[in-house]
């Protein structure tokens, strides 16, 4: 999970992004001819829950 922020007045210029939490998931090996970015989706369920959806119907939810 990443946090973004600005270190300047009104958010102009100096944008910063930092990793604040990581999660371990099961390995995912896409088919050789597939675009892996089209095989997974991240969907926010609510303000603190995100779901990882795989093309095979697998869903994993994470509280952040």
Secondary structure by P-SEA (a helix, b strand, c coil): cbbbbbcccccccbbbbbbcbbbbbccccccccccccccbbbbbccccbbbbbcccbbbbbbcc
